């Protein structure tokens, strides 16, 4: 969810799907941003997510995720996992660093 949200917010393009390299599979996720407003749907978890920066609501976890955008990067805090994260976004990719797991995760983004 964070990867799709960050990509949509930073690039202002519609996310139509994401490939998760760590899981080795495509995720059915979509997100669209208009300025600081975001709406999205995670088909794998059958849940909506979205809101207005800096707080996004994840209906699947029934929790908020904070996100701060700075150019092509973002950082924030996931209240469901009590973990900070950092994100780097390019045209078609997202790299996410999970501070709780001390690990990087890579995603390829399909845009609409």
C-alpha contacts under 8 A as a table, 3 or more apart, distances in Angstrom:
res1	aa1	res2	aa2	distance
1	X	4	X	5.33
1	X	5	X	6.06
1	X	29	X	7.57
1	X	42	X	7.16
1	X	49	X	7.76
2	X	5	X	5.08
2	X	6	X	5.91
3	X	6	X	5.29
3	X	7	X	6.15
3	X	87	X	7.48
3	X	94	X	6.18
3	X	95	X	7.78
3	X	96	X	7.01
3	X	107	X	7.40
4	X	7	X	5.25
4	X	8	X	6.15
4	X	15	X	6.42
4	X	18	X	7.27
4	X	29	X	7.31
4	X	30	X	7.04
4	X	31	X	6.13
4	X	109	X	7.74
5	X	8	X	5.24
5	X	9	X	6.05
5	X	31	X	6.17
5	X	32	X	7.80
5	X	33	X	7.98
5	X	38	X	7.23
5	X	40	X	7.62
5	X	50	X	8.00
6	X	9	X	5.19
6	X	10	X	5.94
6	X	67	X	7.93
6	X	69	X	7.85
6	X	74	X	6.83
6	X	87	X	7.40
6	X	89	X	7.47
7	X	10	X	5.30
7	X	11	X	5.84
7	X	12	X	7.62
7	X	13	X	7.72
7	X	15	X	7.42
7	X	89	X	6.11
7	X	90	X	7.96
7	X	93	X	8.00
7	X	94	X	6.92
8	X	11	X	5.52
8	X	12	X	5.09
8	X	13	X	5.33
8	X	14	X	5.91
8	X	15	X	6.12
8	X	31	X	6.15
8	X	32	X	5.66
8	X	33	X	5.50
8	X	38	X	7.84
9	X	12	X	5.27
9	X	13	X	7.71
9	X	32	X	7.63
9	X	33	X	5.34
9	X	34	X	7.65
9	X	35	X	7.21
9	X	36	X	6.97
9	X	38	X	7.16
9	X	69	X	7.92
10	X	69	X	7.06
10	X	71	X	7.10
10	X	72	X	6.13
10	X	73	X	7.78
10	X	89	X	7.39
11	X	91	X	7.25
12	X	32	X	7.38
12	X	33	X	5.71
12	X	34	X	6.78
12	X	35	X	7.37
13	X	32	X	6.68
13	X	33	X	7.12
13	X	111	X	6.76
13	X	112	X	7.48
14	X	30	X	7.28
14	X	31	X	5.83
14	X	32	X	4.70
14	X	33	X	7.15
14	X	111	X	5.51
14	X	112	X	5.39
15	X	18	X	7.71
15	X	29	X	7.52
15	X	30	X	5.05
15	X	31	X	4.98
15	X	32	X	6.40
15	X	109	X	6.79
15	X	110	X	5.98
15	X	111	X	4.57
15	X	112	X	6.14
16	X	28	X	7.84
16	X	29	X	6.43
16	X	30	X	4.69
16	X	31	X	6.96
16	X	109	X	7.69
16	X	110	X	5.39
16	X	111	X	5.08
16	X	112	X	5.44
17	X	26	X	7.17
17	X	27	X	6.08
17	X	28	X	5.50
17	X	29	X	4.98
17	X	30	X	5.74
17	X	109	X	6.14
17	X	110	X	5.04
17	X	111	X	7.07
18	X	26	X	5.75
18	X	27	X	5.23
18	X	28	X	6.98
18	X	29	X	6.59
18	X	107	X	6.29
18	X	108	X	5.66
18	X	109	X	4.66
18	X	110	X	5.93
19	X	24	X	7.36
19	X	25	X	5.75
19	X	26	X	4.23
19	X	27	X	5.91
19	X	107	X	5.38
19	X	108	X	5.03
19	X	109	X	6.51
20	X	23	X	5.47
20	X	24	X	5.75
20	X	25	X	5.58
20	X	26	X	6.09
20	X	27	X	6.85
20	X	105	X	7.85
20	X	106	X	6.47
20	X	107	X	4.83
20	X	108	X	6.89
21	X	24	X	4.78
21	X	25	X	6.86
21	X	105	X	7.26
21	X	106	X	5.68
21	X	107	X	5.94
21	X	108	X	7.81
22	X	105	X	6.42
22	X	106	X	7.03
27	X	43	X	7.78
27	X	44	X	6.74
28	X	42	X	6.16
28	X	43	X	4.95
28	X	44	X	5.76
29	X	40	X	7.43
29	X	41	X	5.78
29	X	42	X	4.42
29	X	43	X	5.66
29	X	44	X	7.35
30	X	40	X	5.38
30	X	41	X	5.38
30	X	42	X	6.54
31	X	38	X	7.05
31	X	39	X	5.75
31	X	40	X	4.01
31	X	41	X	6.53
32	X	38	X	5.76
32	X	39	X	5.57
32	X	40	X	6.24
33	X	36	X	6.83
33	X	37	X	5.55
33	X	38	X	4.36
33	X	39	X	6.55
34	X	37	X	5.26
34	X	38	X	6.47
35	X	38	X	7.99
36	X	52	X	5.60
36	X	53	X	5.42
37	X	50	X	7.49
37	X	51	X	5.79
37	X	52	X	4.48
37	X	53	X	6.60
38	X	50	X	4.90
38	X	51	X	5.39
38	X	52	X	6.29
38	X	56	X	7.85
39	X	48	X	7.53
39	X	49	X	6.03
39	X	50	X	4.31
39	X	51	X	6.53
40	X	48	X	5.71
40	X	49	X	5.09
40	X	50	X	5.82
41	X	46	X	7.26
41	X	47	X	5.77
41	X	48	X	4.37
41	X	49	X	5.98
42	X	45	X	5.54
42	X	46	X	5.66
42	X	47	X	5.30
42	X	48	X	6.21
42	X	49	X	7.57
43	X	46	X	4.64
43	X	47	X	6.70
45	X	60	X	6.58
46	X	60	X	7.52
47	X	58	X	7.54
47	X	59	X	5.66
47	X	60	X	5.21
48	X	58	X	6.62
48	X	59	X	5.62
48	X	60	X	7.27
49	X	56	X	6.85
49	X	57	X	5.42
49	X	58	X	4.51
49	X	59	X	5.83
49	X	60	X	7.99
50	X	56	X	4.92
50	X	57	X	5.38
50	X	58	X	6.83
51	X	55	X	6.39
51	X	56	X	4.64
51	X	57	X	6.13
52	X	55	X	5.93
52	X	56	X	6.31
53	X	56	X	6.69
53	X	66	X	7.61
53	X	67	X	6.73
53	X	68	X	7.39
54	X	66	X	5.39
54	X	67	X	5.15
54	X	68	X	5.95
55	X	64	X	6.38
55	X	65	X	5.84
55	X	66	X	4.59
55	X	67	X	6.40
56	X	64	X	5.55
56	X	65	X	5.23
56	X	66	X	6.22
56	X	67	X	7.55
57	X	62	X	7.15
57	X	63	X	5.90
57	X	64	X	4.50
57	X	65	X	6.31
58	X	61	X	5.69
58	X	62	X	5.65
58	X	63	X	5.49
58	X	64	X	6.00
58	X	65	X	7.24
59	X	62	X	4.57
59	X	63	X	6.82
60	X	63	X	7.92
61	X	80	X	6.44
62	X	80	X	7.97
63	X	79	X	6.24
63	X	80	X	5.68
64	X	78	X	6.74
64	X	79	X	5.88
64	X	80	X	7.29
65	X	76	X	7.12
65	X	77	X	5.74
65	X	78	X	4.51
65	X	79	X	5.92
65	X	80	X	7.86
66	X	76	X	5.00
66	X	77	X	5.17
66	X	78	X	6.53
67	X	74	X	6.54
67	X	75	X	5.66
67	X	76	X	4.36
67	X	77	X	6.89
68	X	74	X	5.37
68	X	75	X	5.41
68	X	76	X	6.01
69	X	72	X	7.45
69	X	73	X	6.09
69	X	74	X	4.45
69	X	75	X	6.89
70	X	73	X	5.30
70	X	74	X	5.79
71	X	74	X	7.82
72	X	88	X	6.13
72	X	89	X	5.41
72	X	90	X	7.11
73	X	86	X	7.46
73	X	87	X	5.46
73	X	88	X	4.59
73	X	89	X	6.09
74	X	86	X	5.84
74	X	87	X	5.02
74	X	88	X	6.67
75	X	84	X	7.48
75	X	85	X	5.62
75	X	86	X	4.31
75	X	87	X	6.04
76	X	84	X	5.69
76	X	85	X	5.54
76	X	86	X	6.67
77	X	82	X	7.02
77	X	83	X	5.69
77	X	84	X	4.32
77	X	85	X	6.17
78	X	81	X	5.74
78	X	82	X	5.60
78	X	83	X	5.34
78	X	84	X	6.26
78	X	85	X	7.66
79	X	82	X	4.68
79	X	83	X	6.86
80	X	83	X	7.99
83	X	98	X	7.19
83	X	99	X	6.44
83	X	100	X	5.25
84	X	98	X	6.53
84	X	99	X	5.46
84	X	100	X	6.68
85	X	96	X	6.91
85	X	97	X	5.53
85	X	98	X	4.74
85	X	99	X	5.54
85	X	100	X	7.95
86	X	96	X	5.74
86	X	97	X	5.11
86	X	98	X	6.84
86	X	99	X	7.78
87	X	94	X	6.83
87	X	95	X	5.65
87	X	96	X	4.46
87	X	97	X	6.30
88	X	94	X	5.76
88	X	95	X	5.20
88	X	96	X	6.55
89	X	92	X	7.84
89	X	93	X	5.98
89	X	94	X	4.64
89	X	95	X	6.58
90	X	93	X	5.21
90	X	94	X	6.40
92	X	108	X	5.89
92	X	109	X	4.93
92	X	110	X	6.85
92	X	111	X	7.76
93	X	106	X	7.42
93	X	107	X	5.63
93	X	108	X	4.49
93	X	109	X	5.35
94	X	106	X	5.96
94	X	107	X	5.12
94	X	108	X	6.48
94	X	109	X	7.27
95	X	104	X	6.81
95	X	105	X	5.72
95	X	106	X	4.63
95	X	107	X	6.33
96	X	104	X	5.61
96	X	105	X	5.10
96	X	106	X	6.42
97	X	102	X	7.12
97	X	103	X	5.71
97	X	104	X	4.40
97	X	105	X	6.30
98	X	101	X	5.53
98	X	102	X	5.71
98	X	103	X	5.50
98	X	104	X	6.36
98	X	105	X	7.76
99	X	102	X	4.77
99	X	103	X	6.92
